[in-house]
Amino acid sequence: MEYKINGSVMHYEEFGQGKPVLCLHGFTENGGVMIGCLEPFFENTSGYRRIYLDMPGMGKSPATDSVKNAEDMLDVLKQFIKDVIGDEGYLLVGNSYGGYMSLGLASDDDNIDGIFLFGPCIVSDDEERELPDVEDEELYVEDGLEDEFEDNEDFEEFLDVAVYATKETWSRYENEVLPAYKLFDKKFTANYRENGYGLSREPEFSKLEFLKPITVIVGKQDESVGYEDAWNTLKHLPKLTYVCLNGVGHLMQIESPDAFNFLLKDWLEQVK
């Protein structure tokens, strides 16, 4: 499906009927990454209208001159919500940078009835993040896997973000995440990084007033966004469920799918 705004087009996909669930992907990824980890769960869970959006410059949504930084992106998301979801209550699911944008939306949208974040970006400046120092013994690579994919650049990039590397986790990464990295607009995302990856309201995240259920899943070995910033920033929220998974990096939905699905189900029960 296509959504047009200010002469630009954004691609999104919908599944199911019922309460809207807006799913926001990470930076340089696309809605397909969210579909891959969420649809197997929701296929057996009725009553939800899942909306998977490709943010501008990523996936099938072309770059646009009207979106140059995070403030512009947030404005586009707000307009999309207004036009596609309307005034009814909805749920937010955000991964990585999609989690960051979710917190931006939560700052002033009373229609959000619940938030589910996994591997969320909390601090936009890489150098300001609290990141774990992961030792070699904390990583697991299935025997023979590195030999099988020797000199495979995609596999090497997978090992940069994965802590638990098996044929199964690699296969899911290859089918769910890797295709997104073939689609994003490199010039657009580079300029976006340079011109304003962070929101001006980021310092206010630690004062966020959100009284609805919010679940945050982080990986103890996540060297991309870490695990401490999420707790330090959001621990004041009254209905926060915070789970730090050991043996997991930035791909917790792939590396620990049972825990991921359990916490997703628990969150939806809280929202009800």
Secondary structure in CASP SS format (residue, H / E / C, confidence):
PFRMAT SS
TARGET T0000
AUTHOR 0000-0000-0000
METHOD secondary structure of the structure
MODEL  1
M C 1.00
E E 1.00
Y E 1.00
K E 1.00
I E 1.00
N C 1.00
G C 1.00
S E 1.00
V E 1.00
M E 1.00
H E 1.00
Y E 1.00
E E 1.00
E E 1.00
F E 1.00
G C 1.00
Q C 1.00
G C 1.00
K E 1.00
P E 1.00
V E 1.00
L E 1.00
C E 1.00
L E 1.00
H C 1.00
G C 1.00
F C 1.00
T C 1.00
E C 1.00
N C 1.00
G H 1.00
G H 1.00
V H 1.00
M H 1.00
I H 1.00
G H 1.00
C H 1.00
L H 1.00
E H 1.00
P H 1.00
F H 1.00
F H 1.00
E C 1.00
N C 1.00
T C 1.00
S C 1.00
G C 1.00
Y E 1.00
R E 1.00
R E 1.00
I E 1.00
Y E 1.00
L E 1.00
D C 1.00
M C 1.00
P C 1.00
G C 1.00
M C 1.00
G C 1.00
K C 1.00
S C 1.00
P C 1.00
A C 1.00
T C 1.00
D C 1.00
S C 1.00
V C 1.00
K C 1.00
N C 1.00
A H 1.00
E H 1.00
D H 1.00
M H 1.00
L H 1.00
D H 1.00
V H 1.00
L H 1.00
K H 1.00
Q H 1.00
F H 1.00
I H 1.00
K H 1.00
D H 1.00
V H 1.00
I H 1.00
G C 1.00
D C 1.00
E C 1.00
G C 1.00
Y E 1.00
L E 1.00
L E 1.00
V E 1.00
G E 1.00
N E 1.00
S C 1.00
Y H 1.00
G H 1.00
G H 1.00
Y H 1.00
M H 1.00
S H 1.00
L H 1.00
G H 1.00
L H 1.00
A H 1.00
S C 1.00
D C 1.00
D C 1.00
D C 1.00
N C 1.00
I E 1.00
D E 1.00
G E 1.00
I E 1.00
F E 1.00
L E 1.00
F E 1.00
G C 1.00
P C 1.00
C C 1.00
I C 1.00
V C 1.00
S C 1.00
D C 1.00
D H 1.00
E H 1.00
E H 1.00
R C 1.00
E C 1.00
L C 1.00
P C 1.00
D C 1.00
V C 1.00
E C 1.00
D H 1.00
E H 1.00
E H 1.00
L C 1.00
Y E 1.00
V E 1.00
E C 1.00
D C 1.00
G C 1.00
L H 1.00
E H 1.00
D H 1.00
E H 1.00
F C 1.00
E C 1.00
D C 1.00
N C 1.00
E H 1.00
D H 1.00
F H 1.00
E H 1.00
E H 1.00
F H 1.00
L H 1.00
D H 1.00
V H 1.00
A C 1.00
V C 1.00
Y E 1.00
A E 1.00
T C 1.00
K H 1.00
E H 1.00
T H 1.00
W H 1.00
S H 1.00
R H 1.00
Y H 1.00
E H 1.00
N H 1.00
E H 1.00
V H 1.00
L H 1.00
P H 1.00
A H 1.00
Y H 1.00
K H 1.00
L C 1.00
F C 1.00
D C 1.00
K H 1.00
K H 1.00
F H 1.00
T H 1.00
A H 1.00
N H 1.00
Y H 1.00
R H 1.00
E H 1.00
N H 1.00
G H 1.00
Y C 1.00
G C 1.00
L C 1.00
S C 1.00
R C 1.00
E H 1.00
P H 1.00
E H 1.00
F H 1.00
S H 1.00
K H 1.00
L C 1.00
E C 1.00
F C 1.00
L C 1.00
K C 1.00
P C 1.00
I E 1.00
T E 1.00
V E 1.00
I E 1.00
V E 1.00
G E 1.00
K C 1.00
Q C 1.00
D C 1.00
E C 1.00
S C 1.00
V C 1.00
G C 1.00
Y C 1.00
E H 1.00
D H 1.00
A H 1.00
W H 1.00
N H 1.00
T H 1.00
L H 1.00
K C 1.00
H C 1.00
L C 1.00
P C 1.00
K C 1.00
L E 1.00
T E 1.00
Y E 1.00
V E 1.00
C E 1.00
L E 1.00
N C 1.00
G C 1.00
V C 1.00
G C 1.00
H C 1.00
L C 1.00
M H 1.00
Q H 1.00
I H 1.00
E H 1.00
S C 1.00
P H 1.00
D H 1.00
A H 1.00
F H 1.00
N H 1.00
F H 1.00
L H 1.00
L H 1.00
K H 1.00
D H 1.00
W H 1.00
L H 1.00
E H 1.00
Q H 1.00
V H 1.00
K C 1.00
END
